[in-house]
Amino acid sequence: MSKLHVRQIEKYLTTRLKNSINMNDYSNHKDDNIKHKAFLTRALAAFAVSYLSEVPSEDIASYVTDGYNDGGIDLLYYDKKEKILYLVQTKWHEDGHGSIDLGDALKFIEGVKKILDYDIEGMNDKIKSKFNEIENAVYDVNSKFALVIAYTGQESISKEVNDAIIKYVNEQNNTSDTKNETSELMFFYCLKQSDLHNAIASGVSGDPINIEALLIEWGQIREPHYGVYGQICASDIASWMNAYGSRLFETNLRHFISGSNTNQDIVKTLLDRPKDFWYFNNGITAIANTIAKKPIGGNKSSSGTFECSGFSVVNGAQTVGSINAASKINPDAVSNAMVNIRIIANDNSQSIFSSEVTRYTNTQNAIEKRDFVALDPEQERIRQELYIEGIEYSYKSGSQSSTTNNQFDLTEATIALACSNANVSLAVQAKREISKLWEDISKAPYKQLFNASITGPFIWERVKTFRRIEKILTKEQKNFSKRDALICVHGNRFIQWVTMRRLSSNEQIIFSDIENIIQYTVEQSILDVIRLVQGLFPEAYPASLFKNQKKCKEVASVLTLSNNF
């Protein structure tokens, strides 16, 4: 069936994109077969990103970069809404056999490295025309990167190819001393013939989702609106995500936010304490056009299988996405986790009500880690000390605050203290995930920053110095380009830490009296950090590097040993 499926994919792409793909570089080519194959390669790239992003392929077609000096990058597309940069390589196998060879994979990786290093001088004009997209992606600390390989062969990619790509992806995602603690900066997607054909056959963006849900200890509510509830195995939820991707959240206000602090916590709970997951997680809410119980099991409430048509998750996208992420790491652990679920019928008479369900289930106030800081009496003591000095300090969530003049808040205080502390890991954590510094107010790292010995005026002096450093650093960043500029942008907390340590190395100096030397210290810190990072970690993407505790400690150690503090 492989050739048949290839022909069906070809027909779909030709019909959908024949007027959307730029083929001007082939206008004088005499061989129509070669020209058509080039078109299919490019159309396949647009379709692959459309499938992953839910953006129409016609809108992505203009982002094709395939051609001479493309660096192995056939398409480059930045989804501004989701902040994901897609980098794609495709191969068209007319006979339905083959995948991608190691040479092409390595070329692709090198091309990705150049993009992330902001080094596109030697690449073609198509890639250079995407300068703004690249700039927006690499300079935004919240950007993610999706590496996509798509081909029309039946075979899976070889172990050598998979290992090479996964090794590079893991290197960029490794932000810790441990293998189990990684960031979700970069993802790898491999779409072979079966994936592409199934996507086309099922409908990329329109066909309703129909699922079967096996509910344990289920119940139902008939009035005023019909719905069922119960427990469902987390593995079943992971299978939905694998099958339908982000289409599963069509009516949700927000899709799965990969890499958020909350999601990382969900994944950790699933992997470390799967049997306790039901107790710790709020579960998910879904709507369906129809809900019908299958006869199996009768009316027993111990278990029941429900057929749901037009199914969509309206609350709990982060739970679903995190379950799927955890399942890829340890499926056995996820199979031991149960999740609360509600499914509400969405017939025509309830259309307004269903919209209300979506809206209200997504507007409940969540308790964040910083909210627990309000329980620490030291915070109120600090606020009072500063109030006497005419300084307004806000540490409670929801309180009106400003970071100008004589006002600052908990976040700014935490960053300033972290960058002032001798322990570089605190500054790295402030960059990577600041909420971890507030996780437990009874012990480190929180107690390293806020304790009985830390006075309000002390914090205010650090904040003022931090602001001055931040202002200078922002200005100095404009003097650098390519990877050096990225080191300045993504390494801001580390550079601030180096500067603060150098300024405080002489304990006789009062922070407010050293304004005249801050400029010089910042400039030297920038140059030293750039030099060491370029020498020690020339292959690491700066956004990932400066969230990596081990690598930052290594750079800090070299600075210390060279007597640069």
C-alpha positions in Angstrom: 0.0 0.0 0.0 3.0 2.3 0.3 2.9 3.6 -3.3 -0.8 4.1 -3.1 -0.5 6.1 0.0 2.3 8.2 -1.5 0.1 8.9 -4.5 -2.8 9.9 -2.2 -0.5 12.2 -0.3 0.8 13.7 -3.6 -2.8 14.3 -4.8 -3.7 16.1 -1.5 -0.6 18.3 -1.5 -1.0 19.2 -5.2 -4.6 20.1 -4.9 -4.1 22.0 -1.7 -0.9 23.9 -2.4 -0.2 24.0 -6.1 -0.7 27.8 -6.2 0.9 28.5 -2.8 4.5 27.2 -3.1 7.1 29.5 -4.6 8.8 27.6 -7.5 10.5 30.6 -9.2 14.0 29.1 -8.8 12.8 26.2 -10.9 11.1 28.3 -13.6 13.8 27.5 -16.2 14.3 23.9 -15.3 13.7 21.6 -18.2 12.9 18.4 -16.3 9.3 18.6 -15.1 9.7 15.5 -12.9 12.5 17.1 -10.9 10.5 20.3 -10.7 7.4 18.5 -9.4 9.4 16.5 -6.9 10.9 19.8 -5.6 7.3 21.1 -5.2 6.2 18.0 -3.3 9.2 18.3 -1.0 8.3 21.9 -0.2 4.6 21.2 0.1 5.3 18.4 2.5 7.2 20.7 4.8 4.3 23.2 4.9 1.8 20.3 5.5 4.0 18.9 8.3 4.0 22.2 10.2 0.3 22.7 9.6 -0.4 19.3 11.1 1.7 20.1 14.2 0.7 23.8 14.6 -3.0 23.8 13.5 -2.1 26.7 11.2 -3.5 26.2 7.6 -0.8 24.9 5.2 -1.6 27.7 2.8 -0.5 30.2 5.4 2.7 28.4 6.0 3.7 27.8 2.3 5.5 31.2 2.1 7.9 30.1 4.8 9.6 27.5 2.6 13.4 27.9 2.5 14.3 24.9 0.5 17.0 25.5 -2.1 20.7 26.2 -2.6 22.5 27.0 0.7 19.5 26.2 2.9 21.6 24.5 5.6 19.4 21.5 5.5 16.4 23.7 6.5 13.5 23.3 4.1 11.1 25.4 6.0 11.4 27.9 8.8 8.2 29.1 10.5 7.7 31.0 13.8 4.3 30.7 15.4 4.1 34.0 17.2 1.1 33.1 19.2 2.5 29.9 20.6 6.1 31.1 20.5 7.4 28.0 18.7 10.0 28.1 15.9 9.5 25.2 13.5 12.6 24.0 11.6 11.9 21.4 9.0 13.6 19.0 6.7 11.7 16.8 4.3 12.4 14.0 1.9 10.1 12.8 -0.9 10.3 9.1 -1.6 8.2 8.4 -4.7 8.4 4.6 -4.2 7.3 4.8 -0.6 10.6 3.5 0.8 13.4 5.1 2.7 13.7 7.7 5.4 16.6 10.2 5.9 20.3 9.4 6.0 22.8 10.4 8.6 24.5 12.9 6.4 21.3 14.9 5.8 20.4 14.6 9.5 23.8 16.1 10.5 23.5 18.8 8.0 20.0 19.6 9.4 21.5 19.8 13.0 24.3 22.1 11.8 21.7 24.3 10.1 19.6 24.5 13.3 22.8 25.4 15.3 23.4 28.3 12.9 19.8 29.6 13.2 20.0 29.4 17.0 23.4 31.2 17.0 21.9 33.9 14.9 24.5 33.1 12.3 22.8 33.1 8.8 25.3 35.0 6.7 26.2 32.0 4.5 22.6 30.9 4.0 20.3 31.6 1.1 18.1 34.6 0.7 15.0 32.7 1.6 16.4 32.1 5.1 17.7 35.7 5.3 14.3 37.0 4.5 13.0 35.3 7.7 15.4 37.5 9.7 12.6 38.9 11.8 11.1 35.5 12.6 14.5 34.2 13.7 15.2 37.3 15.7 11.9 37.1 17.5 12.4 33.5 18.3 16.0 33.5 19.5 15.7 36.6 21.6 12.5 35.6 23.4 13.3 33.7 26.6 9.9 31.9 26.3 10.4 30.6 22.8 10.4 26.9 22.0 12.0 25.1 19.1 10.5 22.2 17.1 12.8 20.1 14.9 10.7 18.3 12.3 11.6 15.6 9.9 9.0 14.4 7.5 9.3 11.9 4.6 7.1 9.6 2.6 8.9 6.4 3.2 7.5 3.6 5.3 10.6 2.9 7.3 11.5 4.5 10.6 14.6 6.6 10.8 17.8 4.6 11.6 19.1 4.4 15.2 22.1 6.5 14.1 20.0 9.3 12.8 17.6 9.2 15.8 20.5 9.1 18.3 22.2 12.1 16.6 19.1 14.3 16.7 18.0 13.2 20.2 21.5 13.8 21.5 21.5 17.3 20.2 17.9 17.9 21.6 18.8 16.5 25.0 21.9 18.7 25.2 19.8 21.8 24.6 17.2 20.7 27.2 19.6 19.7 29.9 19.4 22.4 32.4 20.4 20.6 35.6 23.0 18.4 37.2 20.6 15.5 36.9 19.2 13.7 33.9 15.7 13.7 35.3 15.4 17.5 35.5 15.3 19.1 32.1 13.6 22.0 30.4 11.3 21.8 27.4 13.2 24.1 25.1 13.4 21.9 22.1 11.3 19.1 20.7 11.8 16.5 17.9 9.0 15.3 15.7 9.4 12.6 13.1 6.6 12.1 10.6 6.8 9.2 8.3 4.4 8.0 5.6 1.9 6.4 7.9 1.7 9.6 10.1 1.2 11.8 7.1 -1.4 9.6 5.5 -3.3 9.2 8.7 -3.3 13.0 9.2 -4.8 13.5 5.7 -7.3 10.7 6.1 -8.6 11.8 9.4 -8.7 15.5 8.5 -6.2 17.9 9.8 -8.5 20.5 11.0 -12.1 19.8 11.0 -13.3 16.3 11.6 -14.9 15.8 15.0 -13.0 13.7 17.6 -14.7 10.5 18.8 -13.3 8.7 21.8 -14.2 5.9 24.2 -13.7 6.7 27.9 -13.5 3.9 30.4 -14.6 5.5 33.7 -14.1 3.9 37.1 -16.5 4.6 40.0 -18.6 6.6 37.6 -21.7 8.6 38.2 -24.0 10.8 36.2 -26.1 14.0 36.5 -29.2 14.3 34.4 -30.6 17.7 35.3 -30.4 20.5 34.4 -27.6 19.3 32.0 -26.5 15.8 31.4 -23.0 14.8 32.3 -21.0 11.9 33.5 -18.0 11.8 35.9 -15.5 9.3 37.3 -11.9 8.3 37.3 -9.9 7.5 34.1 -6.5 5.9 33.7 -3.9 8.5 32.8 -2.6 6.2 30.0 -5.9 6.5 28.2 -5.6 10.3 28.3 -2.0 10.1 26.9 -3.4 8.0 24.0 -5.8 10.8 23.1 -3.0 13.3 22.9 -1.0 11.0 20.7 -3.9 10.5 18.4 -5.2 14.0 18.1 -2.6 16.5 19.3 -3.8 20.0 20.0 -7.0 19.3 18.2 -8.1 17.8 21.5 -8.4 21.3 22.9 -10.3 22.9 20.0 -12.8 24.7 22.3 -10.3 25.4 25.1 -9.2 28.9 25.8 -5.6 27.9 25.9 -3.7 24.9 24.6 -1.1 22.9 26.4 1.7 25.3 27.5 4.7 23.1 27.3 7.5 23.9 29.7 5.5 25.9 32.2 6.4 25.6 35.8 3.1 24.0 36.6 3.5 21.4 33.9 6.9 20.4 35.1 5.5 19.8 38.6 2.6 17.7 37.1 5.1 15.5 35.2 7.3 15.1 38.3 4.3 14.0 40.4 3.3 11.5 37.7 6.7 10.0 37.5 7.5 10.0 41.3 4.1 9.4 42.9 1.7 8.2 40.3 -0.7 6.5 42.8 -1.1 9.8 44.6 -1.8 11.8 41.4 -5.6 11.6 41.9 -5.3 13.3 45.2 -3.0 16.1 44.0 -4.6 17.0 40.6 -7.9 18.8 39.9 -8.6 16.6 36.9 -10.1 17.6 33.5 -13.4 18.8 32.1 -14.6 17.9 28.6 -17.6 18.5 26.5 -19.1 16.1 23.8 -21.9 16.4 21.3 -23.2 13.0 22.4 -22.5 10.7 25.4 -23.6 7.1 25.2 -22.9 4.3 27.6 -22.0 1.0 26.1 -24.0 -2.1 27.4 -20.9 -3.8 28.8 -20.9 -3.6 32.6 -24.6 -2.9 32.8 -25.6 -0.2 35.3 -22.8 -1.1 37.7 -21.0 2.0 38.9 -17.7 0.3 39.4 -16.8 0.8 35.7 -18.5 2.0 32.5 -17.4 2.6 28.9 -18.8 5.8 27.3 -18.8 6.6 23.6 -18.3 10.4 23.2 -18.6 12.1 19.8 -17.4 15.7 19.2 -15.2 15.4 22.2 -13.1 18.3 23.4 -11.2 19.1 26.6 -12.3 22.5 27.8 -10.3 22.6 31.1 -7.2 20.6 32.0 -5.1 21.1 28.9 -2.0 21.4 31.0 -2.9 18.1 32.8 -3.5 16.3 29.5 -0.3 17.6 27.9 1.8 16.8 31.0 0.4 13.3 31.2 1.4 12.7 27.6 4.9 14.2 28.3 5.3 11.9 31.3 4.1 8.9 29.4 7.0 9.3 26.9 9.4 9.2 29.8 7.9 6.3 31.8 4.7 4.8 30.5 4.5 2.3 33.3 4.4 4.9 35.9 1.7 6.8 34.1 -0.4 3.6 33.8 -0.6 3.6 37.6 -2.1 7.1 37.8 -5.8 7.9 37.9 -7.4 11.2 36.9 -10.8 12.8 37.7 -12.8 13.6 34.7 -16.2 15.3 33.9 -17.8 15.0 30.5 -20.7 17.3 29.8 -23.2 16.8 26.9 -23.2 19.6 24.4 -26.4 19.3 22.4 -27.9 22.2 20.5 -30.0 23.4 23.4 -27.0 23.7 25.6 -24.7 25.6 23.2 -24.7 28.7 25.4 -24.2 26.6 28.5 -21.2 24.8 27.0 -19.5 28.1 26.2 -20.1 29.1 29.8 -18.5 25.8 31.0 -15.4 26.6 28.9 -15.2 30.2 30.2 -15.9 29.6 33.9 -13.7 26.5 34.3 -10.8 28.5 32.9 -11.2 31.5 35.1 -10.8 30.1 38.6 -8.1 31.6 40.7 -5.0 29.4 41.1 -2.8 29.3 44.1 0.7 30.0 43.0 3.9 29.2 45.0 4.5 32.9 45.7 1.2 33.0 47.5 2.7 31.0 50.3 5.4 33.6 50.9 2.7 35.7 52.5 2.7 33.2 55.4 6.3 34.1 56.3 6.3 36.7 59.1 9.7 37.9 58.0 8.1 39.4 54.9 5.8 41.6 56.9 8.8 42.6 59.1 10.7 43.6 56.0 7.7 45.6 54.7 7.4 47.5 57.9 11.1 48.3 58.1 10.9 49.7 54.6 7.7 51.6 55.2 9.4 53.6 58.0 12.0 54.5 55.4 9.4 55.7 53.0 9.8 52.7 50.7 6.8 50.6 49.6 7.4 46.9 49.4 4.6 44.5 48.2 5.0 40.7 48.7 1.4 39.5 48.5 -0.2 38.4 45.2 -2.8 40.7 43.9 -1.5 43.7 45.8 -0.8 46.8 43.6 2.8 47.2 43.1 5.3 49.1 41.0 9.0 48.7 40.4 9.7 52.4 40.0 11.0 55.2 42.3 10.6 54.1 45.9 8.6 50.9 45.2 9.4 47.3 44.5 7.9 43.9 44.9 8.7 40.3 45.9 9.9 39.2 42.4 12.4 42.1 42.0 13.6 41.5 45.6 14.1 37.8 45.0 16.1 38.4 41.8 18.3 41.1 43.3 19.1 38.9 46.4 19.7 35.8 44.3 22.2 37.8 42.1 23.9 39.1 45.2 24.3 35.7 46.9 27.7 34.0 46.7 25.9 30.8 45.6 25.5 31.1 41.8 22.8 28.4 41.7 20.3 30.9 43.2 20.8 33.3 40.3 20.5 30.4 37.8 17.3 29.3 39.5 15.9 32.8 39.3 16.5 32.7 35.5 15.2 29.2 35.1 12.2 29.1 37.3 11.9 31.7 40.0 8.9 30.1 41.7 11.2 27.3 42.9 12.9 29.9 45.2 9.5 30.3 47.0 8.5 26.7 47.0 9.2 26.0 50.7 9.4 29.0 53.1 10.8 26.9 55.9 14.1 26.0 54.2 16.7 26.7 51.5 16.7 28.1 49.0 14.1 30.5 50.3 15.8 30.9 53.7 19.1 31.7 52.0 17.4 34.9 50.6 14.9 35.8 53.2 15.7 35.3 56.9 15.9 37.1 60.2 19.4 38.6 59.3 18.2 40.3 56.1 16.9 43.8 56.7 14.5 45.8 54.6 17.1 48.6 53.8 19.7 45.9 52.8 17.3 44.5 50.3 16.5 48.0 49.0 20.2 48.8 48.4 20.5 45.5 46.4 17.4 46.3 44.4 18.7 49.8 43.5 22.0 48.4 42.4 20.3 45.6 40.5 18.2 48.1 38.6 21.3 50.1 37.6 23.1 47.0 36.4 20.0 45.9 34.4 19.8 49.3 32.7 23.4 49.3 31.7 23.3 45.7 30.5 20.2 46.4 28.4 22.1 49.3 26.7 25.3 47.3 26.3 23.6 44.4 24.6 23.1 46.6 21.5 26.9 46.6 21.0 27.1 42.9 20.3 25.8 40.7 17.5 25.1 37.0 16.7 25.9 34.6 19.5 27.6 37.2 21.6 24.3 39.2 21.7 22.4 36.0 22.6 24.8 35.4 25.5 24.0 39.0 26.8 20.2 38.5 26.4 19.8 35.0 27.9 22.7 35.3 30.3 21.4 38.5 31.9 21.0 36.9 35.4 24.4 35.3 35.3 26.1 38.5 34.2 24.2 40.4 36.9 25.4 37.9 39.4 29.0 38.3 38.3 28.7 42.1 38.5 27.1 42.0 41.9 29.7 39.7 43.3 32.5 41.9 42.0 30.9 45.0 43.4 30.4 43.4 46.8 33.9 41.8 46.9 35.1 44.7 49.1 32.8 44.6 52.1 33.9 48.1 53.0 32.1 49.6 50.0 28.5 50.6 50.5 26.4 49.9 47.5 25.0 53.3 47.2 28.5 54.8 46.9 29.7 52.8 44.0 27.6 54.2 41.1 30.7 55.5 39.4 32.2 52.0 39.0 29.1 50.1 38.0 29.4 50.9 34.3 32.9 49.6 34.1 32.1 46.5 36.1 29.2 45.6 33.9 31.2 46.0 30.8 34.0 43.8 32.1 31.6 41.2 33.3 29.9 41.0 29.9 33.2 40.5 28.1 34.5 37.9 30.5 31.2 35.9 30.4 31.1 36.0 26.6 34.8 34.9 26.4 34.4 32.0 28.8 31.1 30.7 27.3 32.4 30.8 23.8 35.5 28.9 24.9 33.9 26.4 27.3 30.5 25.7 25.6 30.7 26.8 21.9 27.9 24.4 20.9 25.3 25.2 23.6 22.3 27.4 22.9 22.6 30.3 25.3 18.9 30.1 26.4 19.5 26.6 27.6 23.0 27.1 28.9 22.1 29.8 31.4 19.5 27.6 32.9 22.0 24.8 33.4 23.3 24.7 36.9 26.4 22.6 36.1 27.6 24.7 33.2 27.0 28.0 35.0 28.9 26.7 38.1 31.8 25.8 35.7 31.9 29.3 34.3 31.7 30.8 37.8 34.5 28.5 39.0 36.8 29.6 36.2 36.1 33.2 37.1 36.9 32.5 40.7 40.1 30.6 40.0 41.3 33.4 37.7 40.9 35.9 40.5 38.2 37.8 38.6 36.2 38.3 41.7 
